[in-house]
Structure formats: C-alpha cells, structure tokens
Amino acid sequence: MPITNIEHREIARKHRLYFMICRKCGVRNSFQAKKCRKCRSKNLRPKKRDITR
Ligand SMILES: [Zn+2]
C-alpha cells in the first residue's frame, strides 16, 4: 500500500535510515538502543546515512 500522506512518507523515510545494527548478530535495533535486543551486545553501529534525499 503506497503512503499518500506526504508527512507520513517523510517520517517513514527517516525511520528507514535511523536505526542501529548489531555488529555481532546483525539484528536491527532502535536508534536509542544501548544494547542489542537479541544478543544484548553493546557492539552497535548506526545505519549508514550518507544518502541525503
Ligand atoms: Zn546482537
């Protein structure tokens, strides 16, 4: 289902890029996460966001 509301689309676009990835198991975590939700490792990296659209 395509998102027709422009505001919602902007939010969705940001949320696609703002999350943390666990270096250990590769699972996605929230951007505010301090620990991985799966393996509880603190070895998280932010998703790369060099694409500015
Ligand atoms: Zn993990």
mmCIF file of the protein (N, C-alpha, C, O) and its ligand, coordinates in Angstrom:
data_MODEL
# 
_entry.id   MODEL 
# 
loop_
_entity.id 
_entity.type 
_entity.pdbx_number_of_molecules 
1 polymer     1 
2 non-polymer 1 
# 
_entity_poly.entity_id                      1 
_entity_poly.type                           'polypeptide(L)' 
_entity_poly.nstd_linkage                   no 
_entity_poly.nstd_monomer                   no 
_entity_poly.pdbx_seq_one_letter_code       MPITNIEHREIARKHRLYFMICRKCGVRNSFQAKKCRKCRSKNLRPKKRDITR 
_entity_poly.pdbx_seq_one_letter_code_can   MPITNIEHREIARKHRLYFMICRKCGVRNSFQAKKCRKCRSKNLRPKKRDITR 
_entity_poly.pdbx_strand_id                 A 
# 
loop_
_entity_poly_seq.entity_id 
_entity_poly_seq.num 
_entity_poly_seq.mon_id 
_entity_poly_seq.hetero 
1 1  MET n 
1 2  PRO n 
1 3  ILE n 
1 4  THR n 
1 5  ASN n 
1 6  ILE n 
1 7  GLU n 
1 8  HIS n 
1 9  ARG n 
1 10 GLU n 
1 11 ILE n 
1 12 ALA n 
1 13 ARG n 
1 14 LYS n 
1 15 HIS n 
1 16 ARG n 
1 17 LEU n 
1 18 TYR n 
1 19 PHE n 
1 20 MET n 
1 21 ILE n 
1 22 CYS n 
1 23 ARG n 
1 24 LYS n 
1 25 CYS n 
1 26 GLY n 
1 27 VAL n 
1 28 ARG n 
1 29 ASN n 
1 30 SER n 
1 31 PHE n 
1 32 GLN n 
1 33 ALA n 
1 34 LYS n 
1 35 LYS n 
1 36 CYS n 
1 37 ARG n 
1 38 LYS n 
1 39 CYS n 
1 40 ARG n 
1 41 SER n 
1 42 LYS n 
1 43 ASN n 
1 44 LEU n 
1 45 ARG n 
1 46 PRO n 
1 47 LYS n 
1 48 LYS n 
1 49 ARG n 
1 50 ASP n 
1 51 ILE n 
1 52 THR n 
1 53 ARG n 
# 
loop_
_struct_asym.id 
_struct_asym.entity_id 
A 1 
B 2 
# 
loop_
_chem_comp.id 
_chem_comp.type 
_chem_comp.mon_nstd_flag 
ALA 'L-peptide linking' y 
ARG 'L-peptide linking' y 
ASN 'L-peptide linking' y 
ASP 'L-peptide linking' y 
CYS 'L-peptide linking' y 
GLN 'L-peptide linking' y 
GLU 'L-peptide linking' y 
GLY 'peptide linking'   y 
HIS 'L-peptide linking' y 
ILE 'L-peptide linking' y 
LEU 'L-peptide linking' y 
LYS 'L-peptide linking' y 
MET 'L-peptide linking' y 
PHE 'L-peptide linking' y 
PRO 'L-peptide linking' y 
SER 'L-peptide linking' y 
THR 'L-peptide linking' y 
TYR 'L-peptide linking' y 
VAL 'L-peptide linking' y 
ZN  non-polymer         . 
# 
_pdbx_entity_nonpoly.entity_id   2 
_pdbx_entity_nonpoly.name        ? 
_pdbx_entity_nonpoly.comp_id     ZN 
# 
_pdbx_nonpoly_scheme.asym_id         B 
_pdbx_nonpoly_scheme.entity_id       2 
_pdbx_nonpoly_scheme.mon_id          ZN 
_pdbx_nonpoly_scheme.ndb_seq_num     1 
_pdbx_nonpoly_scheme.pdb_seq_num     101 
_pdbx_nonpoly_scheme.auth_seq_num    101 
_pdbx_nonpoly_scheme.pdb_mon_id      ZN 
_pdbx_nonpoly_scheme.auth_mon_id     ZN 
_pdbx_nonpoly_scheme.pdb_strand_id   A 
_pdbx_nonpoly_scheme.pdb_ins_code    . 
# 
loop_
_atom_site.group_PDB 
_atom_site.id 
_atom_site.type_symbol 
_atom_site.label_atom_id 
_atom_site.label_alt_id 
_atom_site.label_comp_id 
_atom_site.label_asym_id 
_atom_site.label_entity_id 
_atom_site.label_seq_id 
_atom_site.pdbx_PDB_ins_code 
_atom_site.Cartn_x 
_atom_site.Cartn_y 
_atom_site.Cartn_z 
_atom_site.occupancy 
_atom_site.B_iso_or_equiv 
_atom_site.pdbx_formal_charge 
_atom_site.auth_seq_id 
_atom_site.auth_comp_id 
_atom_site.auth_asym_id 
_atom_site.auth_atom_id 
_atom_site.pdbx_PDB_model_num 
ATOM   1   N  N  . MET A 1 1  ? 0.852  -1.199  0.000  1.00 0.00 ? 1   MET A N  1 
ATOM   2   C  CA . MET A 1 1  ? 0.000  0.000   0.000  1.00 0.00 ? 1   MET A CA 1 
ATOM   3   C  C  . MET A 1 1  ? 0.887  1.248   0.000  1.00 0.00 ? 1   MET A C  1 
ATOM   4   O  O  . MET A 1 1  ? 1.651  1.447   0.944  1.00 0.00 ? 1   MET A O  1 
ATOM   5   N  N  . PRO A 1 2  ? 0.808  2.072   -1.009 1.00 0.00 ? 2   PRO A N  1 
ATOM   6   C  CA . PRO A 1 2  ? 1.642  3.284   -1.014 1.00 0.00 ? 2   PRO A CA 1 
ATOM   7   C  C  . PRO A 1 2  ? 1.119  4.319   -0.033 1.00 0.00 ? 2   PRO A C  1 
ATOM   8   O  O  . PRO A 1 2  ? -0.086 4.466   0.172  1.00 0.00 ? 2   PRO A O  1 
ATOM   9   N  N  . ILE A 1 3  ? 2.056  5.022   0.562  1.00 0.00 ? 3   ILE A N  1 
ATOM   10  C  CA . ILE A 1 3  ? 1.692  6.068   1.517  1.00 0.00 ? 3   ILE A CA 1 
ATOM   11  C  C  . ILE A 1 3  ? 1.420  7.350   0.732  1.00 0.00 ? 3   ILE A C  1 
ATOM   12  O  O  . ILE A 1 3  ? 2.291  7.851   0.020  1.00 0.00 ? 3   ILE A O  1 
ATOM   13  N  N  . THR A 1 4  ? 0.223  7.864   0.870  1.00 0.00 ? 4   THR A N  1 
ATOM   14  C  CA . THR A 1 4  ? -0.147 9.058   0.107  1.00 0.00 ? 4   THR A CA 1 
ATOM   15  C  C  . THR A 1 4  ? 0.129  10.338  0.884  1.00 0.00 ? 4   THR A C  1 
ATOM   16  O  O  . THR A 1 4  ? 0.409  11.383  0.295  1.00 0.00 ? 4   THR A O  1 
ATOM   17  N  N  . ASN A 1 5  ? 0.048  10.251  2.215  1.00 0.00 ? 5   ASN A N  1 
ATOM   18  C  CA . ASN A 1 5  ? 0.294  11.432  3.048  1.00 0.00 ? 5   ASN A CA 1 
ATOM   19  C  C  . ASN A 1 5  ? 1.783  11.784  3.020  1.00 0.00 ? 5   ASN A C  1 
ATOM   20  O  O  . ASN A 1 5  ? 2.631  10.948  3.334  1.00 0.00 ? 5   ASN A O  1 
ATOM   21  N  N  . ILE A 1 6  ? 2.088  13.004  2.648  1.00 0.00 ? 6   ILE A N  1 
ATOM   22  C  CA . ILE A 1 6  ? 3.487  13.406  2.484  1.00 0.00 ? 6   ILE A CA 1 
ATOM   23  C  C  . ILE A 1 6  ? 4.223  13.408  3.821  1.00 0.00 ? 6   ILE A C  1 
ATOM   24  O  O  . ILE A 1 6  ? 5.374  12.978  3.902  1.00 0.00 ? 6   ILE A O  1 
ATOM   25  N  N  . GLU A 1 7  ? 3.564  13.887  4.858  1.00 0.00 ? 7   GLU A N  1 
ATOM   26  C  CA . GLU A 1 7  ? 4.206  13.907  6.182  1.00 0.00 ? 7   GLU A CA 1 
ATOM   27  C  C  . GLU A 1 7  ? 4.572  12.500  6.630  1.00 0.00 ? 7   GLU A C  1 
ATOM   28  O  O  . GLU A 1 7  ? 5.669  12.258  7.133  1.00 0.00 ? 7   GLU A O  1 
ATOM   29  N  N  . HIS A 1 8  ? 3.650  11.591  6.441  1.00 0.00 ? 8   HIS A N  1 
ATOM   30  C  CA . HIS A 1 8  ? 3.913  10.208  6.840  1.00 0.00 ? 8   HIS A CA 1 
ATOM   31  C  C  . HIS A 1 8  ? 5.054  9.612   6.026  1.00 0.00 ? 8   HIS A C  1 
ATOM   32  O  O  . HIS A 1 8  ? 5.858  8.829   6.532  1.00 0.00 ? 8   HIS A O  1 
ATOM   33  N  N  . ARG A 1 9  ? 5.107  9.998   4.766  1.00 0.00 ? 9   ARG A N  1 
ATOM   34  C  CA . ARG A 1 9  ? 6.170  9.472   3.928  1.00 0.00 ? 9   ARG A CA 1 
ATOM   35  C  C  . ARG A 1 9  ? 7.542  9.974   4.390  1.00 0.00 ? 9   ARG A C  1 
ATOM   36  O  O  . ARG A 1 9  ? 8.528  9.238   4.353  1.00 0.00 ? 9   ARG A O  1 
ATOM   37  N  N  . GLU A 1 10 ? 7.588  11.231  4.824  1.00 0.00 ? 10  GLU A N  1 
ATOM   38  C  CA . GLU A 1 10 ? 8.840  11.786  5.339  1.00 0.00 ? 10  GLU A CA 1 
ATOM   39  C  C  . GLU A 1 10 ? 9.283  11.045  6.598  1.00 0.00 ? 10  GLU A C  1 
ATOM   40  O  O  . GLU A 1 10 ? 10.462 10.732  6.764  1.00 0.00 ? 10  GLU A O  1 
ATOM   41  N  N  . ILE A 1 11 ? 8.332  10.771  7.474  1.00 0.00 ? 11  ILE A N  1 
ATOM   42  C  CA . ILE A 1 11 ? 8.658  10.046  8.706  1.00 0.00 ? 11  ILE A CA 1 
ATOM   43  C  C  . ILE A 1 11 ? 9.166  8.649   8.368  1.00 0.00 ? 11  ILE A C  1 
ATOM   44  O  O  . ILE A 1 11 ? 10.153 8.178   8.934  1.00 0.00 ? 11  ILE A O  1 
ATOM   45  N  N  . ALA A 1 12 ? 8.485  8.006   7.449  1.00 0.00 ? 12  ALA A N  1 
ATOM   46  C  CA . ALA A 1 12 ? 8.883  6.649   7.059  1.00 0.00 ? 12  ALA A CA 1 
ATOM   47  C  C  . ALA A 1 12 ? 10.279 6.663   6.457  1.00 0.00 ? 12  ALA A C  1 
ATOM   48  O  O  . ALA A 1 12 ? 11.080 5.761   6.705  1.00 0.00 ? 12  ALA A O  1 
ATOM   49  N  N  . ARG A 1 13 ? 10.564 7.678   5.674  1.00 0.00 ? 13  ARG A N  1 
ATOM   50  C  CA . ARG A 1 13 ? 11.884 7.783   5.049  1.00 0.00 ? 13  ARG A CA 1 
ATOM   51  C  C  . ARG A 1 13 ? 12.970 7.928   6.104  1.00 0.00 ? 13  ARG A C  1 
ATOM   52  O  O  . ARG A 1 13 ? 14.023 7.298   6.006  1.00 0.00 ? 13  ARG A O  1 
ATOM   53  N  N  . LYS A 1 14 ? 12.714 8.758   7.114  1.00 0.00 ? 14  LYS A N  1 
ATOM   54  C  CA . LYS A 1 14 ? 13.707 8.929   8.180  1.00 0.00 ? 14  LYS A CA 1 
ATOM   55  C  C  . LYS A 1 14 ? 13.892 7.639   8.963  1.00 0.00 ? 14  LYS A C  1 
ATOM   56  O  O  . LYS A 1 14 ? 15.012 7.243   9.288  1.00 0.00 ? 14  LYS A O  1 
ATOM   57  N  N  . HIS A 1 15 ? 12.774 6.994   9.258  1.00 0.00 ? 15  HIS A N  1 
ATOM   58  C  CA . HIS A 1 15 ? 12.868 5.795   10.097 1.00 0.00 ? 15  HIS A CA 1 
ATOM   59  C  C  . HIS A 1 15 ? 13.524 4.639   9.370  1.00 0.00 ? 15  HIS A C  1 
ATOM   60  O  O  . HIS A 1 15 ? 14.036 3.715   10.002 1.00 0.00 ? 15  HIS A O  1 
ATOM   61  N  N  . ARG A 1 16 ? 13.514 4.682   8.067  1.00 0.00 ? 16  ARG A N  1 
ATOM   62  C  CA . ARG A 1 16 ? 14.229 3.637   7.338  1.00 0.00 ? 16  ARG A CA 1 
ATOM   63  C  C  . ARG A 1 16 ? 15.735 3.742   7.555  1.00 0.00 ? 16  ARG A C  1 
ATOM   64  O  O  . ARG A 1 16 ? 16.460 2.754   7.429  1.00 0.00 ? 16  ARG A O  1 
ATOM   65  N  N  . LEU A 1 17 ? 16.203 4.956   7.884  1.00 0.00 ? 17  LEU A N  1 
ATOM   66  C  CA . LEU A 1 17 ? 17.643 5.174   7.990  1.00 0.00 ? 17  LEU A CA 1 
ATOM   67  C  C  . LEU A 1 17 ? 18.130 5.255   9.428  1.00 0.00 ? 17  LEU A C  1 
ATOM   68  O  O  . LEU A 1 17 ? 19.312 5.050   9.705  1.00 0.00 ? 17  LEU A O  1 
ATOM   69  N  N  . TYR A 1 18 ? 17.207 5.556   10.348 1.00 0.00 ? 18  TYR A N  1 
ATOM   70  C  CA . TYR A 1 18 ? 17.642 5.789   11.726 1.00 0.00 ? 18  TYR A CA 1 
ATOM   71  C  C  . TYR A 1 18 ? 17.443 4.536   12.563 1.00 0.00 ? 18  TYR A C  1 
ATOM   72  O  O  . TYR A 1 18 ? 16.410 4.377   13.214 1.00 0.00 ? 18  TYR A O  1 
ATOM   73  N  N  . PHE A 1 19 ? 18.408 3.664   12.548 1.00 0.00 ? 19  PHE A N  1 
ATOM   74  C  CA . PHE A 1 19 ? 18.385 2.521   13.452 1.00 0.00 ? 19  PHE A CA 1 
ATOM   75  C  C  . PHE A 1 19 ? 19.799 2.020   13.633 1.00 0.00 ? 19  PHE A C  1 
ATOM   76  O  O  . PHE A 1 19 ? 20.702 2.364   12.870 1.00 0.00 ? 19  PHE A O  1 
ATOM   77  N  N  . MET A 1 20 ? 19.974 1.212   14.643 1.00 0.00 ? 20  MET A N  1 
ATOM   78  C  CA . MET A 1 20 ? 21.283 0.678   14.971 1.00 0.00 ? 20  MET A CA 1 
ATOM   79  C  C  . MET A 1 20 ? 21.338 -0.782  14.553 1.00 0.00 ? 20  MET A C  1 
ATOM   80  O  O  . MET A 1 20 ? 20.353 -1.513  14.651 1.00 0.00 ? 20  MET A O  1 
ATOM   81  N  N  . ILE A 1 21 ? 22.498 -1.185  14.089 1.00 0.00 ? 21  ILE A N  1 
ATOM   82  C  CA . ILE A 1 21 ? 22.691 -2.578  13.707 1.00 0.00 ? 21  ILE A CA 1 
ATOM   83  C  C  . ILE A 1 21 ? 23.721 -3.192  14.639 1.00 0.00 ? 21  ILE A C  1 
ATOM   84  O  O  . ILE A 1 21 ? 24.765 -2.602  14.918 1.00 0.00 ? 21  ILE A O  1 
ATOM   85  N  N  . CYS A 1 22 ? 23.407 -4.376  15.109 1.00 0.00 ? 22  CYS A N  1 
ATOM   86  C  CA . CYS A 1 22 ? 24.335 -5.087  15.981 1.00 0.00 ? 22  CYS A CA 1 
ATOM   87  C  C  . CYS A 1 22 ? 25.479 -5.641  15.144 1.00 0.00 ? 22  CYS A C  1 
ATOM   88  O  O  . CYS A 1 22 ? 25.264 -6.297  14.125 1.00 0.00 ? 22  CYS A O  1 
ATOM   89  N  N  . ARG A 1 23 ? 26.701 -5.363  15.594 1.00 0.00 ? 23  ARG A N  1 
ATOM   90  C  CA . ARG A 1 23 ? 27.856 -5.897  14.853 1.00 0.00 ? 23  ARG A CA 1 
ATOM   91  C  C  . ARG A 1 23 ? 28.021 -7.394  15.080 1.00 0.00 ? 23  ARG A C  1 
ATOM   92  O  O  . ARG A 1 23 ? 28.684 -8.083  14.304 1.00 0.00 ? 23  ARG A O  1 
ATOM   93  N  N  . LYS A 1 24 ? 27.416 -7.880  16.139 1.00 0.00 ? 24  LYS A N  1 
ATOM   94  C  CA . LYS A 1 24 ? 27.629 -9.280  16.493 1.00 0.00 ? 24  LYS A CA 1 
ATOM   95  C  C  . LYS A 1 24 ? 26.662 -10.193 15.744 1.00 0.00 ? 24  LYS A C  1 
ATOM   96  O  O  . LYS A 1 24 ? 27.079 -11.167 15.118 1.00 0.00 ? 24  LYS A O  1 
ATOM   97  N  N  . CYS A 1 25 ? 25.367 -9.873  15.811 1.00 0.00 ? 25  CYS A N  1 
ATOM   98  C  CA . CYS A 1 25 ? 24.390 -10.754 15.189 1.00 0.00 ? 25  CYS A CA 1 
ATOM   99  C  C  . CYS A 1 25 ? 23.654 -10.093 14.030 1.00 0.00 ? 25  CYS A C  1 
ATOM   100 O  O  . CYS A 1 25 ? 22.896 -10.756 13.322 1.00 0.00 ? 25  CYS A O  1 
ATOM   101 N  N  . GLY A 1 26 ? 23.870 -8.788  13.825 1.00 0.00 ? 26  GLY A N  1 
ATOM   102 C  CA . GLY A 1 26 ? 23.311 -8.127  12.658 1.00 0.00 ? 26  GLY A CA 1 
ATOM   103 C  C  . GLY A 1 26 ? 21.848 -7.756  12.765 1.00 0.00 ? 26  GLY A C  1 
ATOM   104 O  O  . GLY A 1 26 ? 21.232 -7.374  11.770 1.00 0.00 ? 26  GLY A O  1 
ATOM   105 N  N  . VAL A 1 27 ? 21.283 -7.862  13.954 1.00 0.00 ? 27  VAL A N  1 
ATOM   106 C  CA . VAL A 1 27 ? 19.869 -7.556  14.105 1.00 0.00 ? 27  VAL A CA 1 
ATOM   107 C  C  . VAL A 1 27 ? 19.676 -6.042  14.196 1.00 0.00 ? 27  VAL A C  1 
ATOM   108 O  O  . VAL A 1 27 ? 20.577 -5.312  14.610 1.00 0.00 ? 27  VAL A O  1 
ATOM   109 N  N  . ARG A 1 28 ? 18.491 -5.587  13.804 1.00 0.00 ? 28  ARG A N  1 
ATOM   110 C  CA . ARG A 1 28 ? 18.189 -4.166  13.835 1.00 0.00 ? 28  ARG A CA 1 
ATOM   111 C  C  . ARG A 1 28 ? 17.664 -3.775  15.207 1.00 0.00 ? 28  ARG A C  1 
ATOM   112 O  O  . ARG A 1 28 ? 16.848 -4.482  15.798 1.00 0.00 ? 28  ARG A O  1 
ATOM   113 N  N  . ASN A 1 29 ? 18.144 -2.639  15.705 1.00 0.00 ? 29  ASN A N  1 
ATOM   114 C  CA . ASN A 1 29 ? 17.676 -2.135  16.987 1.00 0.00 ? 29  ASN A CA 1 
ATOM   115 C  C  . ASN A 1 29 ? 17.214 -0.705  16.800 1.00 0.00 ? 29  ASN A C  1 
ATOM   116 O  O  . ASN A 1 29 ? 17.528 -0.063  15.798 1.00 0.00 ? 29  ASN A O  1 
ATOM   117 N  N  . SER A 1 30 ? 16.458 -0.210  17.782 1.00 0.00 ? 30  SER A N  1 
ATOM   118 C  CA . SER A 1 30 ? 16.035 1.179   17.720 1.00 0.00 ? 30  SER A CA 1 
ATOM   119 C  C  . SER A 1 30 ? 17.255 2.084   17.815 1.00 0.00 ? 30  SER A C  1 
ATOM   120 O  O  . SER A 1 30 ? 18.312 1.681   18.302 1.00 0.00 ? 30  SER A O  1 
ATOM   121 N  N  . PHE A 1 31 ? 17.090 3.317   17.339 1.00 0.00 ? 31  PHE A N  1 
ATOM   122 C  CA . PHE A 1 31 ? 18.227 4.225   17.311 1.00 0.00 ? 31  PHE A CA 1 
ATOM   123 C  C  . PHE A 1 31 ? 18.684 4.579   18.728 1.00 0.00 ? 31  PHE A C  1 
ATOM   124 O  O  . PHE A 1 31 ? 19.857 4.891   18.937 1.00 0.00 ? 31  PHE A O  1 
ATOM   125 N  N  . GLN A 1 32 ? 17.787 4.534   19.685 1.00 0.00 ? 32  GLN A N  1 
ATOM   126 C  CA . GLN A 1 32 ? 18.127 4.871   21.068 1.00 0.00 ? 32  GLN A CA 1 
ATOM   127 C  C  . GLN A 1 32 ? 18.695 3.681   21.826 1.00 0.00 ? 32  GLN A C  1 
ATOM   128 O  O  . GLN A 1 32 ? 19.089 3.819   22.985 1.00 0.00 ? 32  GLN A O  1 
ATOM   129 N  N  . ALA A 1 33 ? 18.743 2.541   21.207 1.00 0.00 ? 33  ALA A N  1 
ATOM   130 C  CA . ALA A 1 33 ? 19.144 1.324   21.897 1.00 0.00 ? 33  ALA A CA 1 
ATOM   131 C  C  . ALA A 1 33 ? 20.595 1.408   22.360 1.00 0.00 ? 33  ALA A C  1 
ATOM   132 O  O  . ALA A 1 33 ? 21.472 1.863   21.625 1.00 0.00 ? 33  ALA A O  1 
ATOM   133 N  N  . LYS A 1 34 ? 20.828 0.967   23.573 1.00 0.00 ? 34  LYS A N  1 
ATOM   134 C  CA . LYS A 1 34 ? 22.195 0.890   24.099 1.00 0.00 ? 34  LYS A CA 1 
ATOM   135 C  C  . LYS A 1 34 ? 22.752 -0.518  23.925 1.00 0.00 ? 34  LYS A C  1 
ATOM   136 O  O  . LYS A 1 34 ? 23.960 -0.720  23.793 1.00 0.00 ? 34  LYS A O  1 
ATOM   137 N  N  . LYS A 1 35 ? 21.849 -1.473  23.930 1.00 0.00 ? 35  LYS A N  1 
ATOM   138 C  CA . LYS A 1 35 ? 22.243 -2.867  23.806 1.00 0.00 ? 35  LYS A CA 1 
ATOM   139 C  C  . LYS A 1 35 ? 21.397 -3.528  22.726 1.00 0.00 ? 35  LYS A C  1 
ATOM   140 O  O  . LYS A 1 35 ? 20.290 -3.085  22.420 1.00 0.00 ? 35  LYS A O  1 
ATOM   141 N  N  . CYS A 1 36 ? 21.933 -4.577  22.168 1.00 0.00 ? 36  CYS A N  1 
ATOM   142 C  CA . CYS A 1 36 ? 21.185 -5.344  21.176 1.00 0.00 ? 36  CYS A CA 1 
ATOM   143 C  C  . CYS A 1 36 ? 20.013 -6.040  21.847 1.00 0.00 ? 36  CYS A C  1 
ATOM   144 O  O  . CYS A 1 36 ? 20.151 -6.582  22.944 1.00 0.00 ? 36  CYS A O  1 
ATOM   145 N  N  . ARG A 1 37 ? 18.862 -6.024  21.193 1.00 0.00 ? 37  ARG A N  1 
ATOM   146 C  CA . ARG A 1 37 ? 17.668 -6.649  21.776 1.00 0.00 ? 37  ARG A CA 1 
ATOM   147 C  C  . ARG A 1 37 ? 17.732 -8.164  21.686 1.00 0.00 ? 37  ARG A C  1 
ATOM   148 O  O  . ARG A 1 37 ? 16.984 -8.861  22.371 1.00 0.00 ? 37  ARG A O  1 
ATOM   149 N  N  . LYS A 1 38 ? 18.612 -8.670  20.855 1.00 0.00 ? 38  LYS A N  1 
ATOM   150 C  CA . LYS A 1 38 ? 18.664 -10.120 20.682 1.00 0.00 ? 38  LYS A CA 1 
ATOM   151 C  C  . LYS A 1 38 ? 19.786 -10.737 21.513 1.00 0.00 ? 38  LYS A C  1 
ATOM   152 O  O  . LYS A 1 38 ? 19.541 -11.628 22.326 1.00 0.00 ? 38  LYS A O  1 
ATOM   153 N  N  . CYS A 1 39 ? 21.019 -10.263 21.310 1.00 0.00 ? 39  CYS A N  1 
ATOM   154 C  CA . CYS A 1 39 ? 22.147 -10.902 21.991 1.00 0.00 ? 39  CYS A CA 1 
ATOM   155 C  C  . CYS A 1 39 ? 22.684 -10.037 23.132 1.00 0.00 ? 39  CYS A C  1 
ATOM   156 O  O  . CYS A 1 39 ? 23.604 -10.444 23.840 1.00 0.00 ? 39  CYS A O  1 
ATOM   157 N  N  . ARG A 1 40 ? 22.103 -8.832  23.310 1.00 0.00 ? 40  ARG A N  1 
ATOM   158 C  CA . ARG A 1 40 ? 22.446 -7.916  24.404 1.00 0.00 ? 40  ARG A CA 1 
ATOM   159 C  C  . ARG A 1 40 ? 23.895 -7.455  24.345 1.00 0.00 ? 40  ARG A C  1 
ATOM   160 O  O  . ARG A 1 40 ? 24.468 -7.052  25.357 1.00 0.00 ? 40  ARG A O  1 
ATOM   161 N  N  . SER A 1 41 ? 24.474 -7.515  23.175 1.00 0.00 ? 41  SER A N  1 
ATOM   162 C  CA . SER A 1 41 ? 25.792 -6.962  22.973 1.00 0.00 ? 41  SER A CA 1 
ATOM   163 C  C  . SER A 1 41 ? 25.694 -5.442  22.898 1.00 0.00 ? 41  SER A C  1 
ATOM   164 O  O  . SER A 1 41 ? 24.688 -4.906  22.432 1.00 0.00 ? 41  SER A O  1 
ATOM   165 N  N  . LYS A 1 42 ? 26.726 -4.750  23.351 1.00 0.00 ? 42  LYS A N  1 
ATOM   166 C  CA . LYS A 1 42 ? 26.741 -3.296  23.234 1.00 0.00 ? 42  LYS A CA 1 
ATOM   167 C  C  . LYS A 1 42 ? 27.438 -2.858  21.954 1.00 0.00 ? 42  LYS A C  1 
ATOM   168 O  O  . LYS A 1 42 ? 27.640 -1.667  21.719 1.00 0.00 ? 42  LYS A O  1 
ATOM   169 N  N  . ASN A 1 43 ? 27.795 -3.817  21.145 1.00 0.00 ? 43  ASN A N  1 
ATOM   170 C  CA . ASN A 1 43 ? 28.531 -3.542  19.921 1.00 0.00 ? 43  ASN A CA 1 
ATOM   171 C  C  . ASN A 1 43 ? 27.560 -3.179  18.798 1.00 0.00 ? 43  ASN A C  1 
ATOM   172 O  O  . ASN A 1 43 ? 27.307 -3.969  17.889 1.00 0.00 ? 43  ASN A O  1 
ATOM   173 N  N  . LEU A 1 44 ? 27.020 -1.952  18.890 1.00 0.00 ? 44  LEU A N  1 
ATOM   174 C  CA . LEU A 1 44 ? 26.054 -1.493  17.901 1.00 0.00 ? 44  LEU A CA 1 
ATOM   175 C  C  . LEU A 1 44 ? 26.677 -0.411  17.038 1.00 0.00 ? 44  LEU A C  1 
ATOM   176 O  O  . LEU A 1 44 ? 27.528 0.357   17.489 1.00 0.00 ? 44  LEU A O  1 
ATOM   177 N  N  . ARG A 1 45 ? 26.240 -0.367  15.801 1.00 0.00 ? 45  ARG A N  1 
ATOM   178 C  CA . ARG A 1 45 ? 26.667 0.721   14.932 1.00 0.00 ? 45  ARG A CA 1 
ATOM   179 C  C  . ARG A 1 45 ? 25.420 1.349   14.326 1.00 0.00 ? 45  ARG A C  1 
ATOM   180 O  O  . ARG A 1 45 ? 24.430 0.655   14.093 1.00 0.00 ? 45  ARG A O  1 
ATOM   181 N  N  . PRO A 1 46 ? 25.455 2.659   14.066 1.00 0.00 ? 46  PRO A N  1 
ATOM   182 C  CA . PRO A 1 46 ? 24.303 3.261   13.399 1.00 0.00 ? 46  PRO A CA 1 
ATOM   183 C  C  . PRO A 1 46 ? 24.285 2.886   11.930 1.00 0.00 ? 46  PRO A C  1 
ATOM   184 O  O  . PRO A 1 46 ? 25.329 2.688   11.309 1.00 0.00 ? 46  PRO A O  1 
ATOM   185 N  N  . LYS A 1 47 ? 23.113 2.794   11.402 1.00 0.00 ? 47  LYS A N  1 
ATOM   186 C  CA . LYS A 1 47 ? 22.960 2.563   9.960  1.00 0.00 ? 47  LYS A CA 1 
ATOM   187 C  C  . LYS A 1 47 ? 23.578 3.736   9.225  1.00 0.00 ? 47  LYS A C  1 
ATOM   188 O  O  . LYS A 1 47 ? 23.398 4.893   9.605  1.00 0.00 ? 47  LYS A O  1 
ATOM   189 N  N  . LYS A 1 48 ? 24.296 3.425   8.183  1.00 0.00 ? 48  LYS A N  1 
ATOM   190 C  CA . LYS A 1 48 ? 24.941 4.495   7.413  1.00 0.00 ? 48  LYS A CA 1 
ATOM   191 C  C  . LYS A 1 48 ? 23.879 5.376   6.745  1.00 0.00 ? 48  LYS A C  1 
ATOM   192 O  O  . LYS A 1 48 ? 22.911 4.890   6.159  1.00 0.00 ? 48  LYS A O  1 
ATOM   193 N  N  . ARG A 1 49 ? 24.098 6.675   6.856  1.00 0.00 ? 49  ARG A N  1 
ATOM   194 C  CA . ARG A 1 49 ? 23.104 7.601   6.312  1.00 0.00 ? 49  ARG A CA 1 
ATOM   195 C  C  . ARG A 1 49 ? 23.766 8.626   5.409  1.00 0.00 ? 49  ARG A C  1 
ATOM   196 O  O  . ARG A 1 49 ? 23.503 9.821   5.539  1.00 0.00 ? 49  ARG A O  1 
ATOM   197 N  N  . ASP A 1 50 ? 24.611 8.187   4.507  1.00 0.00 ? 50  ASP A N  1 
ATOM   198 C  CA . ASP A 1 50 ? 25.277 9.165   3.646  1.00 0.00 ? 50  ASP A CA 1 
ATOM   199 C  C  . ASP A 1 50 ? 24.433 9.538   2.433  1.00 0.00 ? 50  ASP A C  1 
ATOM   200 O  O  . ASP A 1 50 ? 24.799 10.434  1.672  1.00 0.00 ? 50  ASP A O  1 
ATOM   201 N  N  . ILE A 1 51 ? 23.315 8.861   2.250  1.00 0.00 ? 51  ILE A N  1 
ATOM   202 C  CA . ILE A 1 51 ? 22.421 9.236   1.155  1.00 0.00 ? 51  ILE A CA 1 
ATOM   203 C  C  . ILE A 1 51 ? 21.486 10.337  1.654  1.00 0.00 ? 51  ILE A C  1 
ATOM   204 O  O  . ILE A 1 51 ? 20.633 10.085  2.505  1.00 0.00 ? 51  ILE A O  1 
ATOM   205 N  N  . THR A 1 52 ? 21.636 11.522  1.144  1.00 0.00 ? 52  THR A N  1 
ATOM   206 C  CA . THR A 1 52 ? 20.761 12.627  1.564  1.00 0.00 ? 52  THR A CA 1 
ATOM   207 C  C  . THR A 1 52 ? 19.746 12.876  0.470  1.00 0.00 ? 52  THR A C  1 
ATOM   208 O  O  . THR A 1 52 ? 20.075 13.310  -0.634 1.00 0.00 ? 52  THR A O  1 
ATOM   209 N  N  . ARG A 1 53 ? 18.494 12.585  0.813  1.00 0.00 ? 53  ARG A N  1 
ATOM   210 C  CA . ARG A 1 53 ? 17.447 12.790  -0.163 1.00 0.00 ? 53  ARG A CA 1 
ATOM   211 C  C  . ARG A 1 53 ? 16.404 13.748  0.394  1.00 0.00 ? 53  ARG A C  1 
ATOM   212 O  O  . ARG A 1 53 ? 15.424 14.055  -0.285 1.00 0.00 ? 53  ARG A O  1 
HETATM 213 ZN ZN . ZN  B 2 .  ? 23.114 -8.688  18.601 1.00 0.00 2 101 ZN  A ZN 1 
# 
